[in-house]
Amino acid sequence: MSISRNEPAGNGDIALSGFHHITSIAGSAQATAGFYREIIRLQLVKRSVNPEDPYCYHLYFGDGQAAPGTLLSFMNWPGAVSGRRGHGEAVSVSLNLNGTAFRQLLEAIIMREIGITRHNDRQLTLSDPDGMELHIHCTDNEWLLPQKHKCAAVRIGGVSLRVPEPGISVDFFKDQLGMVQTGSSGEKAVLGFRNGQDSWLRVTGGQEDPALTACGSIHHIAFTVQDRATLTAFYDSLKTAGFNPSAIIDRRYYESLYVREPGGVLVELATAGPGFHTDELLSELGTKLMLPEHLESWRNEIVAKLPHIS
């Protein structure tokens, strides 16, 4: 099925603000923390647990402000099998680094002798410890960070999806989430955001077997919405259209809902606030284990069962 370029359908006055975070599944929490802090040079901005499985970490990495659009999160599933690539999943993440951060990444890769696919002086591809594919792009855009923050100047540049019928998925992102189609070629389409930011979502067709979500897999992609009112408006619209969104959930640092697009990819819509600094100072982000209130009485037991992260 080829995809034709159409004018954006939009969804009234509600719109996505960009990416919020990308959540993947990891095996070793220590290996994940080491890679993203020491190689990619992100900051561990929140050390928490999976509310549905509190003996497993949920780690968030991002810039020094823990800003939406810079966040990669990982649910730690020790001993889980590796995922199988297929349709119905996000298959790769692209990160934009400024020139300084890109040069520092190259130095770390050379020192650690990490295998990469080098495309040119401004782009490379590598995999994290669990096999998740990362495309790194050097960009002219500079994100100003206070000097005290030693993490990379980074933003999520884009995400690639593989789905069985790309035209149907593209219509969902345009008609239900208000994204704008910016290009197409055969069974591949590229979508952007109505606010004009340069992040993108690539939707590609694939007729292979469905993906197996496990270690190295992207579990879901999360988009930012401005506030609770916008999130509620999306909930009402998705429910009216028959897409069966989840109830709105309070995740402490943001509120969100989940919905599965027609191709099988799990999508989360998350509010920009209140933010990850609500229970920690910016200078202390990620240094302590932060638990949901309903799990605080289990802290000692949870801590005893979680692996150590240096």
N, C-alpha and C positions, 0 to 999 in steps of 0.2 A: 504493500500500500504506500503510495507516495503521499507527501504532505504538501499541500498548497499553502502559500502565505496569505493570511487573511488579516483584516483589520482587527485590533484587539476588541474582544467583547466586553471585558471588564466585568465588574460586579457592583454596579451602582457607585456610591461614593466611598466604599470600603476598599482598602488596598493593602498589600504587603509592603513592608518597609525595607525588606532585604532578607538575607539569611540571618538566623539567630545562632544556631549551632548545628553541628553534625555529630550524631552519636553512633559509635561503632562498638564492636565486641572485641575484647582483648583477652589473652590468656594470662600472661604474667603481668601483674600490676607494676612490679619493679622494672621489667624490661620496657614497658610502655612509658613509664615516667622517665626513665633514663633517655630513651630515644627522643621524646618530644621536648624535654628540657635541655638536653645536652647537644642534640644534633639540630633539631628544628629551632631550638631556643625559645620555645614558648614558656610561659610561666604557669605552674600549677596553681590555679586560682580558686579551686574548691575541691576539698577532700571530703567526700561523703560516701553514702552507700545507696544501693538500689532499694527504694522503699518497699518493693515487692519481694526482695531477696536480700535482707540486710547483712548477710554474711559475705556479700560481694561488694567490692568498691564501685563507686561511680565517681570518676575523676574528670574534672574539667580543666582544660588548658586554654590559654588565650593570651591577650596582651595584658599589660600591667594594670589596665582599668577593668579587666574582665568584661569588655564591651561586647554586646551582641554583634555578630558578624565576624568575630575573631575566634570564636569558641569551638574547640573540638572536645567532645566528651567520650569517655570509654567506660563501658560496663565490663567489669572483670569477671570472666567465667573460667576459673582455673580448671584445667583438665579437659576442656571442651574440645571437640574435633574441629578441624579447619572447615571453613565454609566452602561451598561449591558455587562457582559463578554460574549465572543463568539469567533468565528474564525475571522481571518483577523485583528488581533491586537497584539501588544506587551502586555504581561500580567503581567510581573514583572521585577524588576531591582535588580541586585545584586551589593552591594558596598563592596569593600575591605577596611578595616580599619587596621592600625597597632595596636600593643598590647595596647599602652597607650590610643589611641582613643577608642578602643573597651571597655576597662575598664571604661572609662569616660561615654560612652554611657550606659553601664549597670547601673552605679550609677544614671544617669538621669532617666532611665526607672523605677528604683526602687522608687526613690523619687516622681516621678509623677504618680506612680501606673499605668503605661501603659501596656496593655495586650500584651503579646508576646507568640510565640511558640518557646520554647527553645530546640534546637536540641542537643547541647553539649556545652562544654566550649568555643568553637571557632566559633559558628554559632547560629544565631537566626533570626526569621522572625517576622515582625510587619507591621502594615499598617499606612499610614499617615492620616491626618484628613479627607481626601476625600476617603479613602479606597484603595489607590494605595499600592500594595504589595511590600515590601522591604525585601530582603534577605541580612543580614549583615554577613560578614565573617571576622574573625580575621586572618591576614596573617603574615607570618614572614618577608615579605618584608617591609622595612622602607623607607618612603618618607621624605627626609630631608626638613624641613621648617625653615625659620628664626624664632628666638624665639619671635619676635614681633607679629607673626601671631598666633592667638589663635584658629583657626579653626582646624577641624580634619584632620589627614593625611589620605586622602581618594582617591580612584580611582574607576571608574566604572569597576566592575569585569565581568559583563555579563548581557545579556538581553535574556528573553525567549519570543518566538513568538508562537502563535497558529494559524494555517492556515489549510484550507480544504484539500490541497494536498501537503504535505511536500516535496515530491520528486521534484516537479516543483519549489518550492521556494528555495530549497537547490541548484538546478542547477543554478538558477538566481544568488545567492550570490557567487557561485563558478565561473561560466562562465562570468558573467557581472561585478562583483565587485572584483574578484580575491581572494576570501577567500579560506581557506583550510579546508577540512573536517577532523576532528580529531577523530571522533567516531560516532557510530550509534547503535541503539537498537530499533527494530520494527519500529514504526512511529516517532521516535525521532532521530535527528541528531545534532551533535555539530560541530560548525565551529570556526576557529580561523583566525588569521591574518598572512600574509606571512612574516612579520618582526619578528615573534617569540614571541611577547608579549603575556602574559598569559590571556588576556581578551577573552571572548567567546560569541558566539551567539548560542542559543539553539532553534531549530525549531521542533515543535511538531504538530502532526495531531489532528484535532478536527472536528467532524461532526455536532456540535450544530449550532444554529442560528448565523448569523453574529453579531458581536459586535455592540453595540451602543456607539459611542464616545461622552462622556460627562464628568461630574465631576468625578475625580478618574481614568480617562482613560489616558493611554499613547497616546499622539497625534501622535508623530513620533519619530524615532530614527535617530540620526545624526552621521555619520562617518567622520573622519578627512582625508583630502587629503593634500598633501604637499603644493601645491601652485596653482595659477590660471591656469598654463599650464596643470597640472594634472587634474584639474577640467574640463577644456575644452576638454581634451582627453576623459574623462569619458562621457561628454555630447555627443561628436561625436559618440563614441562607442555605447552608449545606444540608440541614435536616429537611427543609422544604423541598430541596432538589433530590432527596432520597439517598444521600450518601452516608447516612448513619454515623455522624461524628460522635466521639466519646463525650461524656460530660466534661465540663470545664474543671480542671484539677488545679489546686493550689500547690505549686512546687516550691514554695517559700521565696525563691529568688525571681520567680515569674509565674504567671498563670498560663495554662495551656490546654489545648484540646488536640486529639489525634483523629486522623481520618485516613483511610486507605484509598489512594487514587485508583482508577479503573485497571491500571496495569499491575497493581499489587504492591507498589511502593508505599511504605508507611510514612505519612507526613504529619508533622506537628506544627501547630501555630502557637507561638509563645509571645507574651507581652514583653515590651522592652524593659519594664521595671517590675518590682522595685530594685532589682539588681543584686549582684553577688556580694556587695559590701554591706549588706544590711546586718550581718552578724559578725563581721570581721573588719578590721581596719584594712585599707588598701595595702599598707606595708606588711600586713600579716596574712594576706590571702593565701589559702592553701597550706598553711602551716599546721593547722589543727584538724582533727576529725570532727566535722559538723554533722550532727544527726537530726532528723526530723523530730519534732517534739514528742511524738507518740513512741519513739524508740529510745528516748533518753534513759528510761528506767532499765533498759537492757544494755547500756553502754559497756559495762565491764565484760559481759559475755561476748558482745559483738567485737570489741577490741581484741579479746583473746583469740578469736577465730580468724581475724583478718591478717593477711601476710604483712610483714614489715616493708615499708617503703623508705629508703634512705634519702 
